[in-house]
Amino acid sequence: MLLILHPDTPRDSEEYRQTMSFLDNLENVEVRVHDVSGSQQTLTELYLIGDTKALDAETIRALPAVERVIRISDDYRILGRHRYAGRQSGFDYNGVHFDQDNLNVFAGLCAVDNPENVEETLRVLKANGQVCTRMGAYKPRTNPYSFQGHGSGCLPWVFELAGKYGIRVIAMEVTHEAHVQEIDQALAEAGQPTGVMLQVGTRNTQNFELLKAIGRQSTYPVLLKRGFGITLNESLNAAEYLAYEGNANVIFCLRGMKTEAGNPHRNMVDFAHIPVVKRLTRMPVCIDPSHSVGTRDKAPDGLSDIVHATAQGLIAGANMVLVDFHPNPEKALVDGPQALLPSELPQFLEDVQLCHDTYQKRRAIWAGSED
């Protein structure tokens, strides 16, 4: 059972205390508290877990702090919509807002290689008004002899440069709980010049102990990529692990399905699932066209496959784009063949905005239709 409290209910209010006192005395029921912070207000949601079938919804609804009671029988108990379109979605982090209606672009290096390439990338991002990027310090690889990333050694200068160029959020993959601690320490020593969105890669979508550890921290939001070859339901349940542990500031990333049917692309593009994820959950949806397509080759129309795939995702309502750029793709230590050039960023951003505007116009066309 899900209880939504009246907006901006203070924890020290008498209404809140009376409500929690009643709920804490229910037998065989555990109460979990989650705050959902939007741009306009903060909502507190209470999840009653356990023997809730016998609870009378009207009695619960009469509690002084409760605005709405929703019976939950579906998966994704915390992140799900549960047929209630009014559930607040989205969150703010370090001055950047994320929800199912807006759009953020995270262009940058799949893997950090040297300070010169990082600075050149960030310089171009700033010149084009961008405040988010991707920078890979920890890189899980299929081949044990492949470059694994510079790890914590590059964090001090990556964070310093991010602060210099006004970057507010860096998407950075982690593969171990210790990486979160290293990021904590490096940000603190650098004076908190930027923020980090922890990225869970496709190889770790079902690393449940890692998901639990990341979910227990509330400092950083999380970008969870869909698993290599598992169902959408299995990947969404992986996101629920994060929320169950306490961190519901999660963005779900579609990055293509690993199957030979996707050839000659790196993966089979799965961006048709964008509206499905938004219908089932409250999570903003990200697309990763670089890892979906895996090549910057161009079609006869002069547009690269990555640009076309990006457009497909945005037309379907994607809220975030995670895309590879590199000043010297031929010398990139990871995924050079799929990286776009910084000189292409202005056109890419213009195309992105065009597609997002088209999506908004599509919504307007259908706004008056029946459900």
DRENVOFI-774734 format. One line per field, with one value per residue: residue in three letters; x, y, z of N, C-alpha, C in turn. Coordinates in steps of 0.02 Angstrom, whole numbers, padded with zeros to 5 digits. Example, Ala and Ser with C-alpha at 12.3 -4.5 7.8 and 13.67 -1.06 7.14 Angstrom:
2
r: [ala/ser]
n.x: [00660/00642]
n.y: [-00284/-00112]
n.z: [00390/00354]
ca.x: [00615/00684]
ca.y: [-00225/-00053]
ca.z: [00390/00357]
c.x: [00660/00645]
c.y: [-00165/00002]
c.z: [00390/00394]
# end
This chain:
371
r: [met/leu/leu/ile/leu/his/pro/asp/thr/pro/arg/asp/ser/glu/glu/tyr/arg/gln/thr/met/ser/phe/leu/asp/asn/leu/glu/asn/val/glu/val/arg/val/his/asp/val/ser/gly/ser/gln/gln/thr/leu/thr/glu/leu/tyr/leu/ile/gly/asp/thr/lys/ala/leu/asp/ala/glu/thr/ile/arg/ala/leu/pro/ala/val/glu/arg/val/ile/arg/ile/ser/asp/asp/tyr/arg/ile/leu/gly/arg/his/arg/tyr/ala/gly/arg/gln/ser/gly/phe/asp/tyr/asn/gly/val/his/phe/asp/gln/asp/asn/leu/asn/val/phe/ala/gly/leu/cys/ala/val/asp/asn/pro/glu/asn/val/glu/glu/thr/leu/arg/val/leu/lys/ala/asn/gly/gln/val/cys/thr/arg/met/gly/ala/tyr/lys/pro/arg/thr/asn/pro/tyr/ser/phe/gln/gly/his/gly/ser/gly/cys/leu/pro/trp/val/phe/glu/leu/ala/gly/lys/tyr/gly/ile/arg/val/ile/ala/met/glu/val/thr/his/glu/ala/his/val/gln/glu/ile/asp/gln/ala/leu/ala/glu/ala/gly/gln/pro/thr/gly/val/met/leu/gln/val/gly/thr/arg/asn/thr/gln/asn/phe/glu/leu/leu/lys/ala/ile/gly/arg/gln/ser/thr/tyr/pro/val/leu/leu/lys/arg/gly/phe/gly/ile/thr/leu/asn/glu/ser/leu/asn/ala/ala/glu/tyr/leu/ala/tyr/glu/gly/asn/ala/asn/val/ile/phe/cys/leu/arg/gly/met/lys/thr/glu/ala/gly/asn/pro/his/arg/asn/met/val/asp/phe/ala/his/ile/pro/val/val/lys/arg/leu/thr/arg/met/pro/val/cys/ile/asp/pro/ser/his/ser/val/gly/thr/arg/asp/lys/ala/pro/asp/gly/leu/ser/asp/ile/val/his/ala/thr/ala/gln/gly/leu/ile/ala/gly/ala/asn/met/val/leu/val/asp/phe/his/pro/asn/pro/glu/lys/ala/leu/val/asp/gly/pro/gln/ala/leu/leu/pro/ser/glu/leu/pro/gln/phe/leu/glu/asp/val/gln/leu/cys/his/asp/thr/tyr/gln/lys/arg/arg/ala/ile/trp/ala/gly/ser/glu/asp]
n.x: [00042/00025/00050/00019/00071/00007/00066/00229/00230/00284/00410/00410/00284/00123/00026/00100/00166/00060/00008/00118/00131/00015/00035/00154/00115/00046/00021/00137/00176/00284/00350/00408/00491/00492/00554/00500/00566/00520/00522/00432/00375/00389/00353/00302/00309/00240/00274/00189/00234/00210/00088/-00039/-00163/-00276/-00295/-00396/-00434/-00502/-00491/-00353/-00341/-00402/-00310/-00219/-00111/-00118/-00148/-00182/-00221/-00154/-00176/-00059/-00018/00064/00226/00379/00360/00397/00450/00353/00206/00077/-00051/-00086/-00080/-00046/00061/00207/00350/00526/00673/00787/00957/01106/01077/01020/00879/00783/00662/00513/00475/00566/00729/00896/01065/01204/01350/01511/01669/01682/01779/01895/02049/02164/02216/02214/02122/02007/01992/01977/01857/01768/01781/01720/01591/01552/01555/01446/01341/01317/01293/01312/01395/01476/01598/01710/01788/01807/01812/01732/01779/01762/01873/02012/02133/02112/02102/02061/02020/02070/02035/02028/02136/02122/02020/02040/02090/01994/01877/01918/01935/01805/01738/01801/01748/01614/01533/01400/01349/01416/01406/01457/01523/01519/01587/01602/01572/01673/01714/01622/01653/01780/01749/01675/01779/01869/01791/01767/01897/01927/01844/01709/01677/01591/01456/01407/01333/01298/01334/01268/01324/01282/01332/01323/01192/01120/01194/01165/01208/01291/01195/01115/01207/01233/01105/01086/01149/01116/01168/01206/01121/01064/01106/01041/01082/00999/01002/01116/01056/00933/00760/00647/00570/00650/00758/00696/00657/00782/00811/00718/00777/00871/00786/00715/00810/00821/00859/00778/00802/00822/00871/00824/00911/00909/01002/01016/00997/01088/01115/01134/01048/01049/01152/01220/01245/01305/01221/01048/00938/00831/00735/00599/00545/00542/00417/00351/00424/00403/00267/00251/00331/00395/00515/00633/00686/00830/00929/01057/01132/01259/01318/01219/01219/01356/01441/01503/01475/01406/01246/01179/01114/01194/01190/01243/01228/01215/01162/01038/00982/00977/00880/00767/00747/00721/00607/00519/00510/00619/00712/00841/01003/01140/01294/01436/01579/01735/01894/01994/01952/02013/02120/02066/02051/01949/01809/01822/01777/01642/01629/01579/01636/01699/01681/01563/01467/01383/01289/01235/01170/01077/00999/00953/00872/00776/00713/00663/00574/00485/00432/00360/00265/00199/00140/00049/-00037/-00105/-00164/-00298/-00363/-00458/-00431]
n.y: [-00059/00111/00270/00438/00587/00750/00887/00951/00918/00943/00854/00873/00907/00901/00828/00740/00667/00605/00526/00439/00377/00300/00213/00149/00064/-00037/-00210/-00328/-00248/-00151/00013/00117/00266/00388/00530/00636/00752/00887/01021/01115/01073/00965/00797/00676/00504/00358/00189/00046/-00107/-00279/-00369/-00306/-00320/-00331/-00205/-00062/00048/00170/00204/00224/00329/00429/00473/00611/00668/00613/00616/00537/00366/00221/00063/-00062/-00180/-00214/-00238/-00144/-00061/00057/00142/00133/00187/00144/00158/00287/00437/00556/00545/00614/00647/00646/00745/00860/00899/00966/01089/01053/00995/00846/00753/00671/00750/00847/00884/00831/00839/00734/00741/00681/00604/00432/00359/00427/00491/00581/00740/00843/00806/00796/00929/00998/00944/00985/01122/01147/01104/01200/01314/01291/01302/01196/01101/00977/00817/00666/00561/00437/00353/00230/00080/-00060/-00202/-00320/-00392/-00440/-00380/-00259/-00078/-00018/00099/00250/00258/00306/00391/00489/00568/00690/00790/00785/00826/00953/01019/01009/01095/01215/01238/01251/01137/01046/00919/00758/00610/00457/00299/00169/00024/-00040/-00032/00036/00130/00233/00287/00335/00434/00518/00562/00624/00729/00802/00841/00921/01027/01018/01049/01010/00896/00722/00593/00433/00296/00143/00012/-00091/-00220/-00234/-00229/-00328/-00349/-00368/-00340/-00230/-00140/-00127/-00067/00056/00106/00132/00251/00425/00537/00547/00544/00409/00329/00202/00074/-00027/-00205/-00318/-00432/-00457/-00459/-00318/-00303/-00367/-00279/-00162/-00202/-00210/-00075/-00048/-00107/-00010/00096/00035/00024/00154/00259/00342/00424/00397/00367/00286/00197/00162/00062/-00018/-00188/-00336/-00433/-00536/-00501/-00367/-00328/-00227/-00145/-00110/-00151/-00202/-00075/-00013/00086/00099/00063/00172/00248/00146/00123/00247/00241/00136/00170/00305/00352/00461/00441/00388/00387/00298/00321/00302/00182/00097/00098/00105/00152/00289/00300/00366/00388/00389/00512/00598/00603/00535/00365/00368/00495/00481/00378/00443/00541/00459/00413/00533/00582/00491/00530/00534/00584/00612/00615/00516/00525/00491/00592/00644/00723/00666/00537/00427/00400/00371/00281/00197/00140/00224/00219/00253/00381/00549/00705/00851/00966/00940/00957/01078/01063/00940/00969/01062/00982/00891/00976/01013/00889/00862/00969/00934/00818/00874/00944/00838/00783/00884/00874/00756/00781/00807/00689/00539/00432]
n.z: [00000/-00040/00025/-00001/00060/00111/00013/00052/00188/00350/00443/00578/00612/00695/00629/00551/00650/00717/00615/00586/00709/00717/00607/00640/00738/00678/00653/00587/00480/00388/00380/00256/00214/00089/00009/-00120/-00216/-00306/-00429/-00384/-00264/-00119/-00098/00017/00023/00087/00108/00139/00189/00188/00280/00215/00160/00239/00287/00306/00182/00191/00325/00335/00246/00317/00407/00476/00399/00275/00102/-00009/-00044/-00113/-00177/-00204/-00320/-00419/-00501/-00470/-00354/-00290/-00389/-00486/-00580/-00552/-00606/-00578/-00636/-00580/-00494/-00430/-00525/-00560/-00513/-00432/-00452/-00403/-00463/-00584/-00670/-00682/-00764/-00830/-00934/-00975/-01052/-01057/-01109/-01112/-01165/-01203/-01153/-01175/-01110/-01001/-01054/-01064/-00991/-01086/-01189/-01113/-01068/-01190/-01236/-01134/-01147/-01272/-01242/-01146/-01226/-01302/-01216/-01127/-00977/-00928/-00936/-00994/-00922/-00918/-00791/-00732/-00813/-00857/-00948/-01081/-01125/-01032/-01055/-01109/-01101/-00943/-00889/-00801/-00671/-00498/-00504/-00603/-00560/-00480/-00573/-00673/-00606/-00565/-00689/-00736/-00648/-00684/-00811/-00788/-00777/-00713/-00686/-00697/-00783/-00729/-00735/-00613/-00539/-00422/-00246/-00181/-00273/-00265/-00142/-00173/-00265/-00182/-00095/-00183/-00236/-00119/-00083/-00190/-00169/-00201/-00342/-00442/-00489/-00477/-00569/-00535/-00635/-00681/-00769/-00912/-00891/-00756/-00718/-00655/-00543/-00393/-00263/-00283/-00330/-00215/-00128/-00193/-00191/-00057/-00031/-00036/-00093/-00228/-00385/-00493/-00644/-00729/-00835/-00959/-00951/-01038/-01114/-01058/-01006/-01019/-00904/-00808/-00803/-00759/-00633/-00577/-00564/-00466/-00356/-00318/-00279/-00176/-00077/-00042/-00128/-00242/-00347/-00494/-00660/-00807/-00930/-01100/-01206/-01315/-01371/-01347/-01480/-01623/-01720/-01732/-01814/-01947/-01839/-01672/-01570/-01555/-01580/-01456/-01436/-01448/-01330/-01248/-01222/-01154/-01036/-00976/-00957/-00868/-00759/-00654/-00692/-00773/-00944/-01025/-01175/-01258/-01392/-01447/-01396/-01435/-01575/-01617/-01718/-01814/-01945/-02098/-02175/-02346/-02346/-02280/-02142/-01988/-01924/-01787/-01762/-01825/-01747/-01624/-01652/-01671/-01540/-01471/-01535/-01487/-01357/-01266/-01121/-01092/-01163/-01186/-01250/-01353/-01376/-01445/-01457/-01536/-01610/-01672/-01592/-01471/-01318/-01288/-01377/-01492/-01630/-01624/-01581/-01595/-01668/-01581/-01658/-01720/-01627/-01615/-01724/-01688/-01566/-01609/-01693/-01597/-01517/-01612/-01635/-01507/-01493/-01593/-01539/-01432/-01505/-01564/-01451/-01422/-01531/-01505/-01384/-01360/-01382/-01343/-01200]
ca.x: [00000/00062/00017/00048/00053/-00005/00130/00270/00213/00345/00419/00400/00215/00081/-00008/00147/00179/00000/00004/00170/00117/-00035/00063/00206/00083/00013/00055/00163/00181/00343/00340/00467/00478/00531/00537/00505/00576/00511/00542/00383/00358/00415/00302/00325/00272/00250/00261/00172/00256/00193/00018/-00080/-00228/-00331/-00300/-00451/-00407/-00534/-00461/-00287/-00349/-00425/-00254/-00215/-00061/-00126/-00189/-00206/-00202/-00154/-00160/-00008/-00014/00109/00297/00404/00316/00417/00460/00298/00152/00019/-00112/-00100/-00039/-00027/00120/00260/00411/00582/00713/00838/01023/01159/01053/00994/00815/00771/00596/00490/00454/00619/00782/00966/01114/01267/01399/01578/01713/01664/01833/01945/02116/02215/02186/02205/02059/01952/01983/01951/01786/01730/01781/01669/01526/01535/01542/01380/01291/01302/01316/01316/01440/01494/01669/01719/01850/01810/01785/01731/01790/01755/01940/02050/02193/02091/02107/02009/02008/02121/02011/02029/02192/02104/01964/02055/02093/01929/01831/01943/01918/01732/01722/01827/01705/01544/01495/01365/01337/01455/01385/01519/01508/01554/01578/01613/01553/01732/01719/01580/01693/01834/01718/01662/01841/01898/01750/01778/01964/01927/01799/01642/01670/01541/01417/01416/01278/01327/01309/01273/01329/01241/01360/01308/01121/01096/01241/01117/01243/01311/01134/01096/01255/01221/01039/01088/01173/01068/01204/01210/01071/01090/01086/01044/01075/00966/01049/01137/01009/00878/00696/00635/00545/00706/00798/00657/00662/00848/00803/00680/00825/00899/00735/00697/00861/00814/00875/00730/00824/00849/00856/00831/00944/00905/01067/01017/00997/01143/01090/01161/00997/01061/01206/01290/01253/01334/01165/00982/00911/00769/00706/00526/00525/00540/00350/00332/00456/00370/00200/00255/00368/00403/00585/00653/00716/00889/00951/01129/01138/01328/01328/01169/01238/01426/01480/01485/01466/01351/01202/01184/01087/01245/01182/01270/01180/01206/01116/00972/00956/00959/00816/00715/00734/00692/00539/00479/00502/00676/00725/00913/01045/01208/01324/01509/01617/01806/01932/02033/01922/02058/02167/02028/02069/01888/01752/01835/01738/01573/01630/01572/01688/01676/01659/01495/01421/01329/01237/01202/01125/01021/00957/00920/00818/00725/00676/00626/00518/00438/00397/00312/00210/00162/00098/-00005/-00084/-00145/-00185/-00371/-00392/-00482/-00384]
ca.y: [00000/00173/00330/00502/00638/00816/00917/00990/00903/00943/00795/00890/00929/00857/00783/00688/00625/00563/00476/00389/00339/00249/00164/00110/00015/-00090/-00273/-00360/-00199/-00108/00077/00148/00336/00414/00598/00650/00824/00916/01091/01157/01050/00900/00750/00618/00442/00304/00123/-00003/-00171/-00335/-00392/-00245/-00334/-00322/-00135/-00025/00107/00231/00219/00251/00394/00478/00497/00684/00691/00574/00645/00485/00297/00181/-00008/-00083/-00252/-00222/-00231/-00075/-00032/00125/00181/00125/00236/00112/00185/00353/00482/00614/00534/00661/00616/00692/00768/00910/00882/01014/01141/01026/00960/00786/00723/00637/00799/00891/00851/00848/00805/00717/00726/00680/00548/00367/00344/00480/00469/00629/00805/00885/00789/00814/01002/01018/00924/01029/01190/01148/01099/01265/01361/01276/01310/01133/01097/00906/00779/00598/00551/00370/00340/00158/00050/-00133/-00223/-00391/-00419/-00418/-00343/-00194/-00022/-00022/00165/00275/00251/00365/00434/00545/00606/00759/00839/00786/00868/01023/01046/01017/01157/01270/01249/01258/01075/01035/00848/00712/00540/00418/00230/00137/-00049/-00065/00016/00077/00185/00287/00318/00372/00494/00561/00591/00669/00789/00840/00871/00973/01080/01007/01092/00983/00841/00659/00545/00366/00256/00070/-00011/-00149/-00281/-00237/-00218/-00378/-00354/-00343/-00311/-00162/-00099/-00112/-00020/00122/00129/00154/00320/00472/00595/00549/00509/00350/00313/00129/00050/-00091/-00261/-00341/-00472/-00476/-00426/-00251/-00312/-00383/-00218/-00115/-00226/-00190/-00006/-00050/-00121/00054/00134/-00001/00039/00223/00309/00339/00471/00350/00375/00222/00209/00112/00065/-00069/-00257/-00376/-00487/-00535/-00472/-00296/-00313/-00213/-00103/-00144/-00181/-00188/-00015/-00030/00149/00094/00051/00234/00262/00092/00137/00306/00222/00090/00199/00377/00369/00489/00390/00408/00345/00297/00302/00283/00111/00060/00094/00085/00177/00356/00299/00407/00364/00432/00579/00638/00599/00473/00320/00390/00552/00455/00342/00494/00570/00410/00413/00597/00585/00448/00561/00526/00642/00622/00584/00501/00517/00496/00639/00640/00766/00625/00470/00374/00387/00357/00217/00156/00156/00278/00218/00278/00448/00606/00756/00912/01015/00921/00967/01126/01033/00887/00999/01092/00926/00866/01022/01006/00827/00870/01013/00895/00775/00916/00958/00775/00778/00932/00848/00702/00801/00806/00624/00500/00381]
ca.z: [00000/-00046/00052/-00022/00109/00085/-00007/00098/00258/00391/00485/00648/00622/00734/00582/00532/00708/00729/00561/00594/00770/00699/00561/00673/00783/00639/00659/00527/00427/00391/00347/00225/00198/00032/-00011/-00191/-00219/-00372/-00435/-00352/-00197/-00097/-00076/00056/00009/00136/00081/00190/00163/00232/00279/00207/00128/00287/00307/00276/00148/00215/00390/00322/00212/00366/00448/00464/00349/00213/00048/-00055/-00030/-00174/-00166/-00251/-00334/-00476/-00488/-00466/-00303/-00274/-00450/-00532/-00581/-00520/-00636/-00551/-00676/-00541/-00452/-00448/-00552/-00570/-00456/-00446/-00425/-00416/-00507/-00647/-00659/-00722/-00758/-00890/-00985/-00999/-01090/-01041/-01152/-01079/-01216/-01175/-01167/-01147/-01063/-00991/-01072/-01041/-00974/-01145/-01222/-01068/-01069/-01255/-01237/-01089/-01176/-01324/-01209/-01117/-01281/-01329/-01164/-01094/-00907/-00910/-00979/-00972/-00916/-00889/-00756/-00719/-00874/-00860/-01017/-01095/-01130/-00973/-01076/-01134/-01055/-00892/-00861/-00755/-00603/-00453/-00519/-00646/-00532/-00459/-00627/-00708/-00567/-00568/-00755/-00740/-00613/-00724/-00869/-00769/-00782/-00650/-00674/-00738/-00781/-00721/-00717/-00557/-00540/-00354/-00194/-00164/-00320/-00238/-00089/-00205/-00293/-00123/-00070/-00234/-00239/-00058/-00085/-00242/-00149/-00231/-00401/-00489/-00461/-00512/-00575/-00538/-00690/-00676/-00838/-00931/-00862/-00684/-00706/-00607/-00487/-00344/-00205/-00303/-00332/-00147/-00099/-00223/-00169/00013/-00027/-00065/-00117/-00301/-00424/-00527/-00712/-00735/-00904/-00969/-00955/-01104/-01151/-01014/-01023/-00992/-00836/-00765/-00795/-00718/-00564/-00553/-00541/-00404/-00302/-00297/-00244/-00115/-00027/-00019/-00178/-00298/-00399/-00543/-00731/-00841/-00994/-01153/-01240/-01365/-01349/-01377/-01521/-01690/-01764/-01738/-01861/-01930/-01779/-01614/-01534/-01583/-01548/-01420/-01414/-01447/-01261/-01209/-01193/-01109/-00971/-00947/-00937/-00811/-00703/-00652/-00707/-00838/-00987/-01063/-01230/-01272/-01463/-01463/-01383/-01472/-01646/-01617/-01775/-01836/-02018/-02121/-02227/-02406/-02335/-02246/-02069/-01960/-01893/-01718/-01764/-01841/-01688/-01574/-01672/-01657/-01468/-01450/-01562/-01444/-01292/-01221/-01078/-01083/-01215/-01166/-01316/-01353/-01417/-01431/-01502/-01582/-01604/-01694/-01537/-01409/-01288/-01286/-01420/-01538/-01692/-01617/-01552/-01639/-01659/-01549/-01709/-01740/-01571/-01627/-01766/-01650/-01517/-01647/-01714/-01536/-01498/-01663/-01623/-01444/-01508/-01632/-01491/-01396/-01552/-01569/-01390/-01429/-01581/-01475/-01317/-01353/-01399/-01286/-01175]
c.x: [00044/00020/00055/00024/00039/00062/00162/00249/00277/00349/00406/00329/00175/00045/00037/00159/00120/-00005/00056/00159/00066/-00004/00115/00177/00044/00054/00076/00165/00243/00329/00406/00449/00523/00506/00548/00507/00571/00531/00495/00370/00391/00357/00334/00279/00290/00230/00249/00186/00240/00120/-00029/-00149/-00286/-00340/-00358/-00426/-00438/-00506/-00393/-00293/-00370/-00369/-00237/-00166/-00071/-00172/-00220/-00180/-00207/-00135/-00112/-00008/00034/00182/00314/00363/00333/00421/00401/00246/00090/-00047/-00133/-00054/-00014/00034/00178/00321/00465/00616/00761/00903/01074/01138/01025/00931/00809/00700/00575/00467/00513/00674/00850/01012/01179/01316/01469/01617/01687/01716/01881/02013/02171/02183/02172/02138/01999/01939/01955/01876/01744/01727/01726/01599/01505/01518/01473/01326/01273/01331/01321/01365/01444/01570/01681/01787/01861/01775/01788/01736/01783/01823/01982/02112/02176/02098/02047/01992/02062/02099/02016/02085/02174/02050/01982/02056/02030/01881/01853/01925/01843/01709/01743/01780/01630/01502/01464/01354/01379/01426/01448/01503/01550/01539/01587/01595/01612/01739/01678/01619/01750/01808/01703/01725/01870/01857/01762/01846/01969/01882/01731/01632/01615/01501/01426/01350/01309/01294/01321/01270/01289/01266/01341/01235/01093/01149/01204/01151/01268/01251/01113/01142/01244/01155/01040/01115/01122/01102/01199/01150/01104/01062/01096/01033/01038/01018/01060/01081/00951/00815/00692/00613/00603/00749/00762/00658/00731/00846/00766/00724/00853/00848/00717/00747/00860/00827/00829/00747/00860/00826/00870/00858/00935/00968/01074/01023/01052/01114/01120/01111/01007/01115/01180/01299/01279/01280/01100/00950/00841/00730/00630/00500/00522/00470/00327/00360/00421/00299/00201/00286/00368/00474/00592/00689/00772/00899/01026/01138/01208/01338/01275/01193/01311/01467/01456/01479/01403/01310/01209/01157/01136/01241/01209/01215/01165/01157/01046/00942/00937/00892/00758/00696/00700/00621/00492/00476/00559/00689/00799/00949/01115/01246/01399/01534/01690/01845/01972/02009/01970/02110/02131/02045/02010/01838/01762/01791/01667/01571/01623/01626/01660/01651/01587/01443/01367/01273/01199/01152/01066/00972/00918/00862/00760/00681/00635/00565/00464/00398/00343/00252/00168/00115/00037/-00059/-00133/-00175/-00260/-00403/-00414/-00429/-00398]
c.y: [00062/00231/00391/00555/00704/00849/00957/00980/00900/00880/00810/00914/00878/00807/00725/00640/00579/00508/00421/00347/00284/00194/00120/00057/-00039/-00154/-00300/-00313/-00156/-00044/00103/00217/00358/00485/00605/00725/00848/00989/01137/01138/00984/00858/00695/00560/00390/00238/00075/-00072/-00225/-00355/-00332/-00258/-00320/-00249/-00101/00040/00171/00252/00251/00321/00448/00503/00569/00706/00659/00609/00591/00417/00257/00109/-00029/-00158/-00267/-00224/-00157/-00036/00040/00168/00178/00181/00209/00145/00253/00403/00542/00605/00578/00623/00670/00713/00822/00887/00933/01066/01118/00985/00901/00762/00693/00686/00839/00851/00877/00807/00796/00694/00728/00618/00484/00346/00402/00453/00517/00697/00849/00870/00804/00889/01026/01002/00971/01101/01197/01144/01166/01315/01351/01273/01247/01130/01025/00872/00708/00593/00485/00362/00266/00123/-00026/-00155/-00299/-00425/-00395/-00378/-00274/-00141/-00020/00046/00185/00270/00315/00413/00495/00590/00678/00808/00840/00832/00941/01055/01055/01081/01218/01288/01247/01195/01059/00961/00807/00642/00497/00348/00208/00063/-00081/-00011/00062/00136/00245/00324/00359/00437/00544/00599/00642/00734/00834/00876/00926/01032/01077/01052/01071/00929/00780/00620/00476/00325/00182/00043/-00075/-00214/-00289/-00226/-00268/-00395/-00326/-00314/-00241/-00116/-00080/-00059/00051/00150/00155/00224/00365/00535/00602/00514/00453/00345/00238/00109/-00017/-00146/-00285/-00377/-00496/-00438/-00356/-00256/-00326/-00320/-00167/-00137/-00212/-00118/-00003/-00068/-00056/00092/00101/00014/00112/00276/00301/00389/00432/00369/00308/00234/00149/00119/00009/-00138/-00296/-00436/-00480/-00504/-00398/-00278/-00274/-00165/-00145/-00181/-00166/-00130/-00031/00032/00149/00081/00114/00248/00207/00105/00196/00289/00179/00122/00275/00399/00408/00436/00420/00362/00352/00275/00278/00208/00068/00046/00073/00108/00247/00359/00337/00373/00409/00502/00625/00637/00533/00430/00341/00448/00528/00419/00390/00525/00523/00410/00476/00605/00543/00473/00551/00590/00657/00585/00577/00483/00530/00549/00632/00683/00727/00552/00414/00356/00372/00287/00169/00183/00216/00278/00246/00350/00501/00658/00817/00964/01000/00936/01020/01098/00979/00917/01032/01038/00898/00911/01018/00945/00830/00916/00976/00848/00814/00933/00895/00767/00824/00907/00798/00720/00796/00740/00587/00450/00314]
c.z: [00000/-00019/00027/00026/00075/00068/00048/00171/00300/00434/00559/00662/00662/00689/00563/00590/00722/00677/00571/00656/00755/00657/00595/00719/00745/00644/00590/00467/00439/00352/00321/00200/00140/00017/-00087/-00199/-00291/-00372/-00396/-00279/-00182/-00072/-00036/00041/00061/00104/00138/00161/00213/00224/00276/00179/00174/00307/00270/00247/00174/00282/00381/00291/00261/00411/00428/00409/00280/00164/00004/-00034/-00095/-00157/-00222/-00259/-00390/-00452/-00484/-00414/-00287/-00337/-00498/-00527/-00546/-00541/-00607/-00585/-00636/-00497/-00476/-00472/-00556/-00505/-00480/-00415/-00450/-00468/-00573/-00630/-00707/-00711/-00825/-00945/-01013/-01035/-01068/-01086/-01113/-01134/-01185/-01192/-01135/-01095/-01060/-01011/-01048/-01029/-01035/-01180/-01178/-01071/-01135/-01260/-01194/-01115/-01229/-01294/-01180/-01171/-01311/-01274/-01126/-01023/-00883/-00959/-00954/-00973/-00882/-00857/-00743/-00778/-00871/-00933/-01024/-01095/-01071/-00991/-01104/-01080/-01008/-00861/-00812/-00682/-00562/-00469/-00562/-00615/-00513/-00518/-00670/-00672/-00569/-00635/-00764/-00706/-00653/-00781/-00852/-00777/-00714/-00634/-00723/-00729/-00781/-00696/-00657/-00560/-00472/-00304/-00176/-00211/-00296/-00184/-00118/-00236/-00237/-00102/-00120/-00239/-00178/-00061/-00137/-00225/-00181/-00293/-00449/-00453/-00504/-00512/-00583/-00592/-00676/-00747/-00849/-00901/-00789/-00668/-00656/-00555/-00426/-00282/-00221/-00304/-00262/-00116/-00127/-00200/-00098/00021/-00062/-00092/-00192/-00333/-00464/-00597/-00721/-00807/-00906/-00977/-01027/-01143/-01109/-01033/-00992/-00920/-00787/-00752/-00751/-00645/-00535/-00528/-00475/-00344/-00274/-00254/-00177/-00059/-00006/-00072/-00239/-00353/-00453/-00613/-00765/-00911/-01040/-01196/-01292/-01336/-01385/-01414/-01591/-01739/-01774/-01789/-01922/-01871/-01721/-01575/-01572/-01545/-01518/-01398/-01418/-01376/-01219/-01181/-01146/-01040/-00937/-00925/-00874/-00749/-00707/-00671/-00772/-00878/-01029/-01122/-01238/-01345/-01481/-01454/-01417/-01543/-01654/-01676/-01793/-01913/-02038/-02176/-02289/-02396/-02298/-02170/-02044/-01930/-01821/-01715/-01779/-01781/-01633/-01589/-01658/-01583/-01445/-01475/-01519/-01372/-01243/-01183/-01068/-01139/-01188/-01230/-01313/-01401/-01398/-01480/-01554/-01578/-01623/-01641/-01471/-01383/-01283/-01336/-01465/-01601/-01686/-01591/-01607/-01623/-01623/-01599/-01732/-01685/-01585/-01670/-01728/-01602/-01551/-01669/-01654/-01517/-01548/-01650/-01559/-01455/-01548/-01588/-01453/-01442/-01563/-01510/-01397/-01478/-01549/-01407/-01307/-01367/-01336/-01265/-01207]
# end
